[in-house]
Amino acid sequence: MTETIQRSASHDLVVLAEAIEVIDKALSEIGQRQLVTTTEVADLLLDVRQLLSEKAEPTTSVAK
């Protein structure tokens, strides 16, 4: 059980690091502009959501 919790915590840290990487990349790309389209913001949010959703599923199945 402890091993499962440790794997889950480690997995969570990897997921968070990947999400932060996606956000940082987008911020560096759009940070120099004054205007950002709603499409670009929506794409970024969808990318982060997809990343977190895909990564959350294995954690749920491991905990069962």
DSSP file (Angstrom, degrees, kcal/mol; ACC not computed):
  #  RESIDUE AA STRUCTURE BP1 BP2  ACC     N-H-->O    O-->H-N    N-H-->O    O-->H-N    TCO  KAPPA ALPHA  PHI   PSI    X-CA   Y-CA   Z-CA
    1    1 A M     >        0   0    0      0, 0.0     4,-2.1     0, 0.0     5,-0.2   0.000 360.0 360.0 360.0 -43.7    0.0    0.0    0.0
    2    2 A T  H  >  +     0   0    0      1,-0.2     4,-2.5     2,-0.2     5,-0.2   0.886 360.0  53.6 -61.7 -39.2    2.8    2.4    0.9
    3    3 A E  H  > S+     0   0    0      1,-0.2     4,-2.7     2,-0.2    -1,-0.2   0.899 107.5  50.7 -62.6 -40.6    4.5    1.6   -2.5
    4    4 A T  H  > S+     0   0    0      2,-0.2     4,-2.5     1,-0.2    -1,-0.2   0.908 111.0  48.2 -63.6 -42.3    1.3    2.5   -4.3
    5    5 A I  H  X S+     0   0    0     -4,-2.1     4,-2.6     2,-0.2    -2,-0.2   0.905 112.2  49.1 -65.1 -41.6    1.0    5.8   -2.5
    6    6 A Q  H  X S+     0   0    0     -4,-2.5     4,-2.5     2,-0.2    -2,-0.2   0.917 112.7  47.2 -64.8 -43.2    4.7    6.6   -3.2
    7    7 A R  H  X S+     0   0    0     -4,-2.7     4,-2.7     2,-0.2    -2,-0.2   0.902 112.9  50.1 -63.2 -40.7    4.2    5.7   -6.9
    8    8 A S  H  X S+     0   0    0     -4,-2.5     4,-2.4     2,-0.2    -2,-0.2   0.916 111.9  46.6 -64.6 -43.9    1.0    7.8   -7.0
    9    9 A A  H  X S+     0   0    0     -4,-2.6     4,-1.9     2,-0.2    -2,-0.2   0.908 113.9  48.4 -64.9 -42.2    2.8   10.8   -5.4
   10   10 A S  H  X S+     0   0    0     -4,-2.5     4,-1.8     1,-0.2    -2,-0.2   0.911 111.3  50.4 -63.1 -43.0    5.7   10.5   -7.8
   11   11 A H  H  X S+     0   0    0     -4,-2.7     4,-2.4     1,-0.2    -2,-0.2   0.898 107.8  53.7 -61.6 -41.9    3.3   10.2  -10.7
   12   12 A D  H  X S+     0   0    0     -4,-2.4     4,-2.6     1,-0.2    -1,-0.2   0.889 106.9  51.7 -60.9 -40.2    1.5   13.4   -9.5
   13   13 A L  H  X S+     0   0    0     -4,-1.9     4,-2.3     2,-0.2    -1,-0.2   0.890 109.6  49.3 -65.5 -38.8    4.8   15.3   -9.4
   14   14 A V  H  X S+     0   0    0     -4,-1.8     4,-2.3     2,-0.2    -2,-0.2   0.920 111.3  49.6 -64.9 -43.9    5.6   14.2  -13.0
   15   15 A V  H  X S+     0   0    0     -4,-2.4     4,-2.4     1,-0.2    -2,-0.2   0.927 111.7  48.3 -61.5 -45.6    2.1   15.3  -14.2
   16   16 A L  H  X S+     0   0    0     -4,-2.6     4,-2.6     1,-0.2    -1,-0.2   0.903 110.2  51.7 -62.7 -41.0    2.5   18.7  -12.5
   17   17 A A  H  X S+     0   0    0     -4,-2.3     4,-2.0     1,-0.2    -1,-0.2   0.903 110.8  48.2 -62.6 -41.0    5.9   19.2  -14.0
   18   18 A E  H  X S+     0   0    0     -4,-2.3     4,-2.1     2,-0.2    -2,-0.2   0.901 111.8  49.3 -66.6 -40.4    4.6   18.5  -17.5
   19   19 A A  H  X S+     0   0    0     -4,-2.4     4,-2.3     1,-0.2    -2,-0.2   0.914 111.1  49.5 -64.7 -42.3    1.6   20.8  -17.0
   20   20 A I  H  X S+     0   0    0     -4,-2.6     4,-3.0     1,-0.2    -1,-0.2   0.884 108.6  54.1 -63.6 -38.0    3.9   23.6  -15.8
   21   21 A E  H  X S+     0   0    0     -4,-2.0     4,-2.3     2,-0.2    -1,-0.2   0.916 108.7  48.1 -61.9 -43.9    6.2   23.0  -18.8
   22   22 A V  H  X S+     0   0    0     -4,-2.1     4,-2.1     2,-0.2    -2,-0.2   0.924 114.3  46.6 -62.1 -44.9    3.2   23.4  -21.2
   23   23 A I  H  X S+     0   0    0     -4,-2.3     4,-2.7     2,-0.2    -2,-0.2   0.927 112.2  49.6 -64.3 -45.9    2.1   26.6  -19.4
   24   24 A D  H  X S+     0   0    0     -4,-3.0     4,-2.3     1,-0.2    -1,-0.2   0.897 110.2  51.0 -61.3 -41.1    5.7   28.0  -19.3
   25   25 A K  H  X S+     0   0    0     -4,-2.3     4,-1.7    -5,-0.2    -1,-0.2   0.935 112.5  45.9 -61.7 -46.5    6.1   27.4  -23.0
   26   26 A A  H  X S+     0   0    0     -4,-2.1     4,-2.4     1,-0.2     5,-0.3   0.898 111.2  52.7 -64.7 -40.6    2.9   29.1  -23.9
   27   27 A L  H  X S+     0   0    0     -4,-2.7     4,-2.0     1,-0.2    -1,-0.2   0.896 109.0  49.3 -63.3 -39.3    3.7   32.0  -21.7
   28   28 A S  H  < S+     0   0    0     -4,-2.3     4,-0.4     1,-0.2    -1,-0.2   0.853 113.0  48.2 -68.8 -32.2    7.0   32.5  -23.3
   29   29 A E  H  < S+     0   0    0     -4,-1.7    -2,-0.2    -5,-0.2     3,-0.2   0.875 124.8  28.0 -74.1 -37.6    5.4   32.4  -26.8
   30   30 A I  H >< S+     0   0    0     -4,-2.4     3,-1.5     1,-0.2    -2,-0.2   0.561  98.9  86.6-101.8  -8.9    2.6   34.8  -26.0
   31   31 A G  T 3< S+     0   0    0     -4,-2.0    -1,-0.2    -5,-0.3    -3,-0.1   0.734  85.6  55.3 -65.3 -23.6    4.3   36.9  -23.3
   32   32 A Q  T 3  S+     0   0    0     -4,-0.4     2,-0.3    -3,-0.2    -1,-0.3   0.513  96.6  80.2 -89.0  -4.1    5.9   39.3  -25.8
   33   33 A R    <   -     0   0    0     -3,-1.5     3,-0.1     1,-0.1    -3,-0.0  -0.712  67.0-147.5-103.4 153.6    2.6   40.2  -27.4
   34   34 A Q  S    S+     0   0    0     -2,-0.3     2,-0.4     1,-0.1    -1,-0.1   0.780  85.3  46.5 -86.6 -29.3    0.0   42.7  -26.2
   35   35 A L        -     0   0    0      2,-0.0     2,-0.4    -5,-0.0    -1,-0.1  -0.934  60.3-176.2-119.3 138.1   -3.0   40.8  -27.6
   36   36 A V        -     0   0    0     -2,-0.4     2,-0.0    -3,-0.1    -6,-0.0  -0.999  27.1-123.4-129.7 131.9   -3.7   37.1  -27.4
   37   37 A T     >  -     0   0    0     -2,-0.4     4,-1.8     1,-0.1     5,-0.2  -0.347  17.8-121.9 -73.9 155.1   -6.7   35.6  -29.1
   38   38 A T  H  > S+     0   0    0      1,-0.2     4,-2.7     2,-0.2     5,-0.2   0.819 113.8  60.8 -63.9 -29.2   -9.3   33.7  -27.2
   39   39 A T  H  > S+     0   0    0      2,-0.2     4,-2.6     1,-0.2    -1,-0.2   0.911 103.7  48.6 -63.6 -42.3   -8.6   30.8  -29.5
   40   40 A E  H  > S+     0   0    0      2,-0.2     4,-2.1     1,-0.2    -2,-0.2   0.900 113.1  47.1 -65.2 -40.5   -5.0   30.7  -28.3
   41   41 A V  H  X S+     0   0    0     -4,-1.8     4,-2.5     2,-0.2    -2,-0.2   0.923 112.7  49.3 -66.4 -43.9   -6.0   30.8  -24.7
   42   42 A A  H  X S+     0   0    0     -4,-2.7     4,-2.6     1,-0.2    -2,-0.2   0.905 109.8  52.1 -62.4 -40.9   -8.6   28.1  -25.2
   43   43 A D  H  X S+     0   0    0     -4,-2.6     4,-2.4     2,-0.2    -1,-0.2   0.913 109.9  48.9 -61.2 -42.9   -6.0   25.9  -27.0
   44   44 A L  H  X S+     0   0    0     -4,-2.1     4,-2.4     2,-0.2     5,-0.2   0.936 112.2  47.5 -61.9 -47.0   -3.6   26.3  -24.0
   45   45 A L  H  X S+     0   0    0     -4,-2.5     4,-2.6     1,-0.2    -2,-0.2   0.895 112.3  49.7 -63.2 -39.8   -6.3   25.4  -21.5
   46   46 A L  H  X S+     0   0    0     -4,-2.6     4,-2.8     2,-0.2    -1,-0.2   0.891 109.3  52.3 -66.0 -38.8   -7.4   22.4  -23.5
   47   47 A D  H  X S+     0   0    0     -4,-2.4     4,-2.3     2,-0.2    -2,-0.2   0.928 112.9  44.1 -61.5 -45.4   -3.8   21.2  -23.8
   48   48 A V  H  X S+     0   0    0     -4,-2.4     4,-2.5     2,-0.2     5,-0.2   0.918 114.4  49.9 -66.2 -43.1   -3.3   21.5  -20.0
   49   49 A R  H  X S+     0   0    0     -4,-2.6     4,-2.7    -5,-0.2     5,-0.2   0.924 111.6  48.4 -61.2 -44.9   -6.7   19.8  -19.4
   50   50 A Q  H  X S+     0   0    0     -4,-2.8     4,-2.7     2,-0.2     5,-0.3   0.922 111.5  50.0 -62.5 -44.2   -5.9   17.0  -21.8
   51   51 A L  H  X S+     0   0    0     -4,-2.3     4,-1.8    -5,-0.2    -2,-0.2   0.933 114.6  43.5 -59.5 -47.5   -2.5   16.4  -20.2
   52   52 A L  H  X S+     0   0    0     -4,-2.5     4,-1.6     2,-0.2    -2,-0.2   0.879 114.2  50.5 -68.1 -37.7   -3.9   16.3  -16.7
   53   53 A S  H  X S+     0   0    0     -4,-2.7     4,-1.3    -5,-0.2    -2,-0.2   0.926 111.4  47.1 -66.6 -45.2   -6.8   14.1  -17.7
   54   54 A E  H  < S+     0   0    0     -4,-2.7    -1,-0.2     1,-0.2    -2,-0.2   0.891 115.8  45.3 -63.8 -39.3   -4.7   11.5  -19.5
   55   55 A K  H  X S+     0   0    0     -4,-1.8     4,-0.8    -5,-0.3    -1,-0.2   0.761 106.8  59.3 -77.7 -25.2   -2.2   11.3  -16.7
   56   56 A A  H  X S+     0   0    0     -4,-1.6     4,-1.7     1,-0.2    -1,-0.2   0.821  93.2  66.7 -74.4 -30.6   -4.9   11.1  -14.0
   57   57 A E  H  X S+     0   0    0     -4,-1.3     4,-2.0     1,-0.2     5,-0.2   0.914  98.4  49.2 -60.3 -47.7   -6.5    8.0  -15.3
   58   58 A P  H  > S+     0   0    0      0, 0.0     4,-2.1     0, 0.0    -1,-0.2   0.871 108.7  54.8 -61.6 -33.7   -3.5    5.6  -14.6
   59   59 A T  H  X S+     0   0    0     -4,-0.8     4,-1.8     1,-0.2    -2,-0.2   0.904 107.8  49.7 -64.0 -41.0   -3.3    6.9  -11.0
   60   60 A T  H  X S+     0   0    0     -4,-1.7     4,-0.8     1,-0.2    -1,-0.2   0.913 112.2  46.7 -64.1 -43.2   -7.0    6.1  -10.5
   61   61 A S  H  < S+     0   0    0     -4,-2.0     3,-0.3     1,-0.2    -1,-0.2   0.827 110.2  53.3 -71.5 -30.4   -6.5    2.6  -11.8
   62   62 A V  H  < S+     0   0    0     -4,-2.1    -1,-0.2     1,-0.2    -2,-0.2   0.877 105.1  55.3 -68.9 -37.1   -3.3    2.0   -9.8
   63   63 A A  H  <        0   0    0     -4,-1.8    -1,-0.2     1,-0.3    -2,-0.2   0.719 360.0 360.0 -70.9 -19.9   -5.1    3.0   -6.5
   64   64 A K     <        0   0    0     -4,-0.8    -1,-0.3    -3,-0.3    -2,-0.1   0.499 360.0 360.0 -68.5 360.0   -7.9    0.4   -7.1
